[in-house]
Amino acid sequence: MADLVVATYPELVSGFNLKSHKYPENISEAEKQTHFDKVIRPTLCALFQFRFRAIFIDEGHIIRNVKTMFAQAVQKLDGKHRWVLTGTPMTNSPKDLYSLLTFIRHPEALKLTFKQFEKRHRGEIEDDSKGKSKGGGRGTGKGKSKVKGKSKGNSKDDDKKGVDEKWIAGLLKNCMSRWTYEDELFAQLLIGIPTPKIIDWTQEFSAPERIIYSVVCERLLLLAIDMVNDHSSVDASQYIKGQLMLLRMMIGHVLTTLTPFTSLTDEDMTKIFTQISITADPYAQDYIEALKKIHKNARCVICHKGAQDKQYTRCYHVHCGPCLDEQKRLAIEHNLDCAECVVCKSPISEVTIILEVIKEEHEEEKKYQPQEEKLKAEANEADPEVKEAVLEEEEDESEKKVEEPRWLNKEGNVIPSTKSAASVSFLKSWRAADPQAKAVVFTGFKDSHRFLEATFSQKDWKLTTLTSDMSGAERDVSVKRFEEDPEIFIMLAMSGVGEVGLNLTVAQYLINYDNYFNESTELQTRGRIYRIGQEKETTMVSLTVAGTVDDRIVEIKRRKITDIQKVIKASNVERAKALLAMFKRSKINDDEEPVWLDDTGIEADAT
């Protein structure tokens, strides 16, 4: 029998198939566990049938969400001793601790359901049992609790209540050991890594970027308000989250994503054109030309094809005439009061014709279309079979066409953004100071990744990438090239791909291009170069554009950090008290000598 078993989270989940199993109705959590052990466990893979002496889970924060299959599978592993290793035990708030505490079978956490734990850490529930459980909480669901104040979720009240740091600290003091690179032993650092240089870079948008972002933001806000006021919209919150995501993507470059522009009206576009045209920005004309192309090529949200009769509905989504007529016909057929937009479900009551100048441009194009196109048109009228063949040919040609990036100007050069210009500036200075330097740039969005890859390539900087589209073998090759090829300057990585378990200590510089809602994600990216084995001083930059949703993200992130640090600080104090207590004599032995640490209650190792 093997002494050690190593498995990945996906492997655990693949062997944890509960689709064919159902728990009996109206049973307690304790009864569910009994049913699982007797009926379900024997049908699962060997990992769930074997009782381990000890279970260690690395990157333990992966199981923080109790609803994920990762968390559910890990919880069902059978073992005597349990350990969790993680650099970020809390990502959003102390509620992230629940899954970790129940995994290690913390007695206090096991008395509570997740909802009870969430309310308790906010100080909304006061435990009457004080450690004397009568089988409540997760065991039977009959645990007694006392609700303090209003139990109904009022966000303002919740913010005021904050976190019960003392209660959380009490849970952690005997089960968590926290070590950082700053910890010392005998006045010496436990691990000698050069202190990193952290740069929080903040700057305003350029004039064209500010104009575009402001108009888009205002339009999306109006749409969000309409969605909230429309009581028939059951998923307004998800819609608003989607709009915020679009704004986040635009901060990397306002032209990276097309979707926000499909919601703009003729008046919005005219406002943008007018305001940009009077700025002195050197890239103003490039932005105007790019926006004209976007507006001209707007596609119907239903058929996704360009058309001369494009129209805006009340919600400002683009529809072509035939699709709009079809939506109205379907509404009549289903006895609806009016047709609905397929994107946001808003009622279609009126439409606005897109800029007439676009139609005029189409007419001009017809006048000067090549002779070959004229012959095709004539053939179409003469022979239906020829017409069908031509249409098929045109469809084939359209499939072959690759959409040209909107952030390229007429000459094929990249139109820089505020963040990309800052990135280039930092990279240039690092390269000038050390021609052998290596840097890692993390992005949160594929569009940002694609844009930066083109930006860096135009500077003749050799780079390698890490994306979600790459296989594990391809990623390994990319990392090896970055480590071994002295010509490769930059590793351009997606944050979701390269933020965990990746060792890039060959680099000493790092840029976080997109902002994250969680400090833990940013710490994970920084941990790729600032880790054991790093011998050089590291520099890590986080980019923020002032006056955008970036500001709000930073604010949310700081609030989370404050809450988490309060808990960590309190738990450290409690742990220190517990350690000091070890130096107090606990009793006198038979020889009347003090016993400083009573270990008689500690279970001896059977081996």
N, C-alpha and C positions, 0 to 999 in steps of 0.2 A: 504494500500500500504506500502511496506517495506521502512524503512528509509535508509537502507544500503544494497547494493548489492555487494557481494564478488564473483569474478570469476577468473579463472586461464587463462593463455595464451592459453593452448590447448583448453579450453572450448570456448574461443572467436573464435578461428580458426574453430572449429567444426561447429559453427553457422554462419560462413562466407563463404558460398558456392557460388562462382560466376561462376562455370563451365557452368551453363545453361544460363548465361547472356553474352551478347556481347554489347559493346558500338557502337553506329553509327560511321561510318568512317569519317575521316577528320573533327573532332570537337576539340575545344580547351579544356584545362584542366578545365576551368570554366564551360563549357558546359557539360563536363563529370560529374562534381560534381552535376550539376542540374539534369542530367539524372539519376544519382545514387539515389538522394534523392526522385525523383518522381516515378521511375520505379523499381529500384532494392531494395532499403531499405525496402519497405513494404513486400517484400518476405522473408526477413531475420528473424532471431530469435529476441525475445523481446529486447535483449541487444542492438540491433542496431536500434530499433524503438523508444525507450524511450529517452527523452531528460533529461539528468542528470543535477543537479545543479552544481555538481563538480565531476571530474574524477581524481583519483589518481592512477598512475601506479608505482608499486614497481619493483625493479631490472630493471629500465628503459633501461639499456644498451642492454637488449635483443632485443629491436626494432631498434638498430643502423643501421642494414642493411636494406635499404629501399626495397629491393627485396623480403624479407621474408614475408610469410603469417602472421607472428606475427605482423610485422610492418604495413602491409596493413590493417589488421583487426582493430588494435588499432586506427589507423588514422581515421577510419570511425565511431568510437563512437561519439555520439552527446552529447555535454555538454557545459555549460556556462563557467565554470572555470576548468582549467586543471593544474595538477601538476605531475612532474616526480621526483621520488626518486631513486637515484642510487649512488653507491660509485665509479663508474668508468664511468663518462660521455663520456670519450674518451678512446678507446682501442688502436687504431692504429694511428689516426691522427684527426685533427679537423673536417674532413669530417663526422666523427661519430656523430657530433652534429646536422647534418641536420635533421634527423628524429625526434630527440627530440625537436628541435626548431619549426619544422612545426606542431608537435603534440600540443604544447602549443599555436600555432597560432601566432608565432612571426612575426610581419608585414614585417620585412626585409627579413626573410627566405622565407616567402610565395611569395615574388616577384621573387624568383629564382628557377630554376629547380635544381635537384641534381647535374648535370654536371656543371651548372653555379656556384653553390655554391662551388664545388670542385675547380674550376679554380679561383674563387674569393678569397678563403682562401689562395691560393698559390700566390696571387698577380698577376695573369695572366689576370684578368678582372677588369676593373675600372668602377664602376656604375655611369652612367651619371645622373641618376634621383635624387641622393642624397636624397632619401626618398620620392620623389614626383613621385610615380609610376603611370603609365597610364594604369594599368591593364596588365602589362607584366608578365614575369616569369611563375609561376604555373597557374596564372589566365588565360592568353590567349596564352602564348607562343610568344608574340610579343614585349617583353621587349627589350629595347636598352642597349647595353653594348659595352664597348670599350676594345679590346684585346691589352694587353701590351706585346711587344716582339713577339717571335715566338709562335704561338698557337699549332703547331704540337708537339705532345708529345715526347720530347727529355729527356730521363731519367737524363742525366747529367745536363741539364738546370734546370730540376725540382728540383734536389738536391740543386742547387745553390740558387734557388729562395726561398726555404724553406717555411715558414709560415708567413702570414701577421698577426702577433700577435695583432697589434693595432685594426685591423678591427674585428677580432674575439672577442677581449676584449670589444669592443663597443657593440657587439651583446649581450654579456653575462652580462654586468654590471647591467642592470635593471631587469634581469629575473633569475639570478642564485645566490643562497646563498650556500656557501661552508663552511662546518664545519668539522673539523678533531679532533682527540683526543688531538692534541697539542694546540687547540684554548683555549684562556683564557678570563675570565671576571673578572674585578677588581683584576688582577694579580693572579687569581686562575684558575686552569684547570676546564673547564666545566664538564669534566668527568674524574674521577680518576681511571685510569688503569695503573698498573705498566709498566714502559718503557720496550719494548721488546728488546731482544738481537738478532741481525740479523747476521748470519754467512754465508758468501759466500765462500764455500769450493771449492778449485780447486786443482787438482792433475793430474799427468801424468798417462797414461795407464801402466799396467804391461807389461813386454816384450812380452809374447805371444799375449796379446790383441792388443798391438801396431802393431805387425807383421800382424796379421789377418786383422785388421781394415785398415791398409795402403794398403795392396794388394787388398782388396775388393774395397776400395775407388778409387784406381787407375783404376781398371777395370771398375767400374761404370762410372767414368769420361770419359774414352775412348768411352764407349757405348753412353754416353750423347752427346759427340762431334760428333760421327757418326750420331746420330739422328738429330742433328741440321744441319749438312752438307747435310743430305738427304732431298732435297727440297720436296720430295713426302710425307714426314712425316708431316701431318698437325697438330699433337697434341704433338709436341716435348716438349713444356713447361710442360704439364701434366706428361709426361714421366719423365722429370727431377725432378719434385716435388716428384714423387713416389720414385725415387732413393734416394733423400735426406731424405725422410721419413724412408727408410730402414737403412740409416746410423744413423739416430737419434735413432732408435730402438736398433741398435747394441751397442750404447754407454752404455746402461744399463747392457748389457752382450752381448758379440760378438756372442754367440751361441743361443740366444733366438729365432731368426728367421732364417728359412732355405733359404728363397728366394734369398738373395744375393749370396749364394754359388752356385746356379744353373747357375750363369753367369760366374763362374771362369773356366779357361782352365786347362788342365793337367799341363802346365808350372806354372800356378799360384799356384796350389795346391802343386806341388813339391817345389816351392819356400817357401811356408809357412812351409811345413814339415821340410825342410832343416834348415831354420833359427830358428824355435822354438827348434829343437833338440840340438842346440848348446848353448841355454840359460841356466842359472842356476836357473830359476824359479822353485819353488817346484811343481807347477801344470803344468809344460811343457808337461809331458807325458800324463796327463789327456786330455789336449787340442789336442794332436796328435791323441790319440785314438778316441776322439769325432769326429775329422775332417775326419779320415779314414772311420768312420761309415757313416758320412754325404755323402762323395764322393761315397762310395760303394752303398748307397741307393738312389742315385739321380734318380728322376723319370721323365718320359717323360712329357713335358709341355702340351701335347694334351690328352693322355689317362690317365695320372697320375699313370701309373703303372711302376714298376721296370722291367728292361729287360736286358738281357746279351749283346744286340747289341746297347746299348745307344751310341748316337753320338752327337757332338756339331755342331751347325750351325755357320755361320760366326758371328752371334750376340752372340754366346756362350750360347744359350739356349739348353737344353737337349731334344733330340728327340729319340724315338726308331725307328728302321728300318722300320717296317710296317707303322707307322704314317708318317714318312718322305716320303716314297714311295707314300702314299695316297695324301699327299700335292702336290707332283710333278704331280700326275695324274690329280688332280683337276685343277692345273695351266694349263695343256695342254688342258683340257676340256673347260676351259674358255678363251682360247687364250691369256694367260698371258705369258710374257717373261720368268718368272721364278716363282717358288713357294715362298711364304712369310711365315715368322715366325708368328705364331698365337699370340705371346706375344707382339712383338714390331714392326711387319710388315716389318722387314728388309728382303731383298731378300736372298733366300737360294741358294747360288752359290757353296759353298763347305762345307764339313763337316770334323770334326776331331774325330777319334775314341777315346773314353775315355780310361784311363790307362789300358794297357794290363794285368796288374797284377790282375785287378778285374776279368777278364775272367779266369785267372789261378786259382784264389780263388774259383770261381764257379766250375771249374773242380775238384778241390780238395774236395769240399763239396759233389760232386756227388759220388766220390769214397767211402766216408765214411758215406753216408746217411743211416739212420736206415733201418732195414730189412722191417719194415712196409711200408716205402716209396717205396722200391724196389718191393714189392708185388703189391702195387697200380700201379706202372708203368707197370708191367707185365700185370695186369688186364686191364689196359687201352688199351694195344695193342690187347688184346684178344677179348674184348667186348665193342663196342661203347657205349652201354647203361650204362655200369659200368663207362666208362670214363666220361660220362656226369654227373653221380651222384657224382663222385669224384670231378669234377670241381665245382659243386654246393656246396659241402661240404667245399672245399678250400675257396670259396668266402665267405661262412658264417663265417669261422674261421678268415678270413682277416678282416671282418667287426667287429668282436669281439675284435680284437687286438687294444690296445690303444698305440699310439706312445709314446715311452719313451722319456722324456725330454733330449735334447742334452747336457744340462748343468749338467747332473749327470755322475759321473765316474763309473768304474766297480763295486765299492763297494756300489753304490747307494747314495753316498754323493754328496752334491752340490759343484760344482766348483765355487769358489767365483769370483766376478768381482771387479774392482777397486771401483765402486760405492757401491756395496753391502757390501764390507769390511768396507768402511767408515761408512755406515749406521749402521752396527753391532757395530762398535767402539763407535759411538755416543750413541747408545741405551744402551750399556753396562755401559758407564760412568754415564748416567742419572739414570739407574736402581741402580747402586752401591751407588749413592748419596742419592737416595730416593726410597726405595723398593716399595712404593705405587705410584710412578710416572706413568703417562700415556702419551703415545705419539701417534701422527697421522703421517702416512707416505702416501704421495700422489704420485701416478704414473700416467703417461700419456698414457701408453700402456698396453694392456691385458697381453702380453708376460712378461713384467716387473713385473706386478702384480703377475702372476703365479710363477715366479722365486723367488720373495721376500717372497711369502707365504711359499714356501718350505724352503727357507733360515732361516726364523724366526722360523718355526716349528722345524727345526733341533736343534735350540738353546733351545728348550723346553719353548719358550715364548708363552703364550696364547694370541691369537689375534682374532679379528672379522673383517669382511670385508664389503665393499660397492662397488658393481659393477653394471654395466648397465644391467646385466642379472637378477638382483634381482627385485622383485616387490616392490611397495611402502610399503606394509605391512612388507615384509622381511627386508627392510632397517630400518624401525622403530624399529623392534625387535633387529636388530644388534646394532643400536645406543643405545638403552636402556640397552643392555647387557654391552656395553662399559662403560656406565655411572654408572651402579649399581654393576657390578661384580668386586670386588677388585682384582681378580686373572688375569683379562684380562689387558694386558700391552699395546697392540698395536691395533690401528684402521688402517687397510690397505685399502685405498680408491682410486678409480679412480677419477682423477681430474674433469672429465666431469659430475660425479655423485654427488660428495659431496662438490663442491666448492661454491655453492650458497645457502643461507638461512639455512645452517646447523649450529647448535650451539653445539660446542664440547669444551666448556670452562672447562670441567672436566679435559682436558689434558693441559699440560703446555709446551710440546715439539712437534715440527713439523719438518718433513723432506720433501722437494720437491725433489723427486728422479730424475724425468725427467725435462728437461728445457722446458720452454714455450716461444713462440714468443712474447707474450704480457705480459707486467708487470701487467696488470689488472688481468689476470688469476692467477698469483702468489699472488697478493694482496688478491684475493678472497679466495685462499686456506689458506693464513695466517689469514684471517678474521674469520676462523672457531674457532680459539682458542684465538685470540687477538680481543676481542669485549667486549661490555658492559656485566658485570657480572663476568669477569675474575679478580680474586683477587690475583693470583700468578704472579711472574715474568715469562714471556714466553721466550723460545729460539726457533728460527726458522732457519733452515739450508737449503740452496740451493746447490745442488751438480753439479759440472761442471768438465768435463775431458778436460784438455788442449790439444791443437793441433787437435781438432775434430770440427765437425759442431756445437758443443756446443758453441765454441768460437764465431762463426758467429752469433748464435742465441742471445747470450748475447750482442754482438755489436749492432744488430738490435734493441734489446729491449731497450738498453740505448739511442739510437738515438730517438726512439719513446718517451721515458720518457722526454728527453731534449725538444723536440718539444711541448709536452703536458704541461710541467712545464712552458715553456715560455708563453703559452697562459693563463694558470691559474694565473701566477704571474701578467701578464698584466691586466687580468680581475679583480684581487684583488685590484690593484692600482686604476683602474677606479671605482670600487665599493666604495673604501675608499673615493675617491673624491666626489662621489655622496652623501655619508653619511655626509661628512663634509659640503657639500652645504646645508644640512638641518639646520645647525646651523647659516647660514647667514639669516638675516632678509629678507623676501621676499617682505614685503610691510608695510605700516603704516595704522592702522585701523582708524575708525572715531574719536577715542579718542586720536589720535596721539601717539599710543603705537605700538611698532614693533610686527609684526606677524612673528614668527620664522619659522613656517611651514604652508604653505597654503594647506589645505586639502579640499578646496571648490570644487576642480575638481574630488574628489574621490567619486565614486558612493556609495550611502548609501545602506545598506542592507535592502531589502524590508521587511524582517521579523522583 
